[in-house]
Amino acid sequence: MPPAPALSPPPEVLNRAAHLEAPAFLLHRPTLVARLSALRAAWDAYAYPVKAQPHPDALAAAVALGLDLDVCGSEELDAALATGAEGHRITWTSPWGDAALFDRLASLGARAYLDSLDQVALWSARHPGRGAGLRLSAGPGTYGEKFGLAVADLPAALTHLRAAGCSLTGLHAHASVTAPDDPDELAAPALDVLAGAVGALDEPPATLRISLGGGWPVRPLTESAPSLGTALLEAARARLAEPLRQRGCTVTLAVEVGEHVLAPAGVYVARVAAVHDRAERRVVVLAAPWVVAPRYEDYPVGFFRPGRDGLHPLDTAPGPTTVYGASNGPADVVSRGAPLPRPQIGDLAIIGHCGAYLSTLMAPFNGRSMPPMLMVDESPAP
Ligand SMILES: Cc1ncc(COP(=O)(O)O)c(C=O)c1O
């Protein structure tokens, strides 16, 4: 039996969970702020990926902490601008980009990382003389192989930009490292790709921003502070920034880490709809949507029973349990086989590590409304 995943929500989150109509997401502002600030302090720049957690208060917190905002389309650009963020604090990276979006980005002075030769051609044609960055493919990593230019296309992209008078402002590749703080485990094809690109620059610009993107894992589950990516940062300084510095180019090293930083700041609160005591394991079904194909099957889950004085964690003998959402497929597994106490219909399930993506990837299946995302602040001192 796998070890029980730890779930210990802060008291104010438990208190809020006791008084809401489930299902709902709760985002704990102090955790969010602490984790964002830690990573911001470690790197030269940090662009908050809006897609990972687009709650307006989360975006505002990121901007207040000095983060840039990374957007993937016009709706996210609207959300970024609604925070009051200045155009030059916005970065854009996406395989999809059309003329209207490019015009908006250029007029705002936002930082674009072009993803394909077609995007390079479109940008150069519409905005000659305006600098742009390039995103490079770093292999399958966390996202498959769908993002970025092949290194082999770099000379053609640079030639095209140069012909249009567009300087190179940045390079981007998702590092997607599994252990960003561990030099012994650091395997980042992105560093090889970027080092190759840096070496291929015949005339480096005076300044260059290099983003190592996101894709760090959310594990281990019990970690209370985020990884800072120190080993990755040191490797990037040695392999990318230093060679460029020797050629007169000042490098800003940036990250766009989303899930690793944001997930632990949020929980999902849902009621138990059904409990089946099968021979091999217990099955619990939530009265709530869940992502049809979540990335993990070991979210930390706690069961709580509402009482007059708040929520009480169930502490009966644990048994192997699989927890499902309420969609019509077998893939909406929240937690598979973890030892959990037996809940009853109507008990609350609190699921940890739900601060990123889940709220945006759920579907309102069965005609349900989408669960709200609520911000929770620290309780005032008694
Ligand atoms: C351009 C960009 N930046 C940052 C991220 C954040 O990635 P993660 O939340 O996996 O760290 C993504 C994820 O899709 C992305 O496409």
The ligand as an SDF file (V2000), in Angstrom:
LIG
                    3D

 16 16  0  0  0  0  0  0  0  0999 V2000
    4.6420   29.2800  -22.3660 C   0  0  0  0  0  0  0  0  0  0  0  0
    4.4090   28.5540  -21.0870 C   0  0  0  0  0  0  0  0  0  0  0  0
    4.9690   29.0410  -19.9640 N   0  0  0  0  0  0  0  0  0  0  0  0
    4.7840   28.4380  -18.7790 C   0  0  0  0  0  0  0  0  0  0  0  0
    4.0040   27.2820  -18.6690 C   0  0  0  0  0  0  0  0  0  0  0  0
    3.8060   26.7380  -17.2760 C   0  0  0  0  0  0  0  0  0  0  0  0
    4.1150   25.4250  -17.1360 O   0  0  0  0  0  0  0  0  0  0  0  0
    3.9800   24.6360  -15.7490 P   0  0  0  0  0  0  0  0  0  0  0  0
    2.7240   25.0610  -15.0930 O   0  0  0  0  0  0  0  0  0  0  0  0
    3.9430   23.2170  -16.1910 O   0  0  0  0  0  0  0  0  0  0  0  0
    5.1870   24.9750  -14.9410 O   0  0  0  0  0  0  0  0  0  0  0  0
    3.4340   26.7210  -19.8200 C   0  0  0  0  0  0  0  0  0  0  0  0
    2.6030   25.5070  -19.7520 C   0  0  0  0  0  0  0  0  0  0  0  0
    1.9350   25.0880  -20.6690 O   0  0  0  0  0  0  0  0  0  0  0  0
    3.6310   27.3740  -21.0750 C   0  0  0  0  0  0  0  0  0  0  0  0
    3.1010   26.9090  -22.2060 O   0  0  0  0  0  0  0  0  0  0  0  0
  1  2  1  0
  2  3  1  0
  2 15  2  0
  3  4  2  0
  4  5  1  0
  5  6  1  0
  5 12  2  0
  6  7  1  0
  7  8  1  0
  8  9  2  0
  8 10  1  0
  8 11  1  0
 12 13  1  0
 12 15  1  0
 13 14  2  0
 15 16  1  0
M  END
$$$$
